[in-house]
Amino acid sequence: MSPESPSPGPLIVGIGALIVLVGLVVWSGALNWFGRLPGDIRYESGSTRVYVPWVSMLVVSGVLSAISFFVRKLM
């Protein structure tokens, strides 16, 4: 690396911290709604279970798109 290029260390630490925060949110049960919104497909028959969270993934996509938009505006 040349002296002018920034170190990737802070970026890696930030991504790790974000992963830990998401893990804590999932562990706390704050995402119990995921996969249970109207429009999400849930099929259960005997020992077969199929989950297709269409609407939940649309919500996640919208939130990530909004975050990406605002981050690009700030830079």
N, C-alpha and C positions, 0 to 999 in steps of 0.2 A: 504494500500500500504506500502510496505517496503521501507526504506530509499534508497535502491539501485536502485529501479525501477524508470525510468524517468516519469515525469508528462505528462499526455496526453494533457494538456492545449495548449502547442505550436502547436501540431499537429492539434487540433481542430480549433485553430485560423488560421492556414495555410490553412486548407480545406475551411474554411469560406471565407478567402480572395480570394482563387481561384474561388469559386462560385460567388463572387461579380464581379471579373474580367470577367468571362465568361458571366455573366448577362449584364455587360456594353458593351461587344463586340456585343452581340446579339441585345441589345437595339439600338446601333449605326447603325445597318444595315450592318455590315461588313460580316455577314453570309448570305447575300441574295442568294448566289450561292447554298446553301444547299437545296437539293431536286430538283435542276434544271440541274444537270449534265447529259450528254448523258448516257443513260442506266437506269436512274431513271424512274420509271413507274408513270405516272400521268393520271388518268382517270376522266373525268368530263362529266356528263350527267344530265341535268336538275338540280335537287337539290342534286344529288349524287356526291361526290368527294372522290376519293381514291388516296392516295399518298404512294408509296413504294420506298423509296430512297435507292435502292441497292448500286449504285456506291458511293453515298455520304457516306453511312455507311462504305463501304470498305475503303474510304479515312480516315475517322475518326478512324477506327480500326488500320490502318497502322500508323497513327500519334501517337495514344496512345501506340501502341506496341513499336515504336521507343523511345518514352519518357521513357517507362518502362525499356527498354533495357539499356538506358544510365544511368538511376537512379541506376539500379542494378550494373552497372559497376563502378559507383562512390562510392558505399558503400562497 
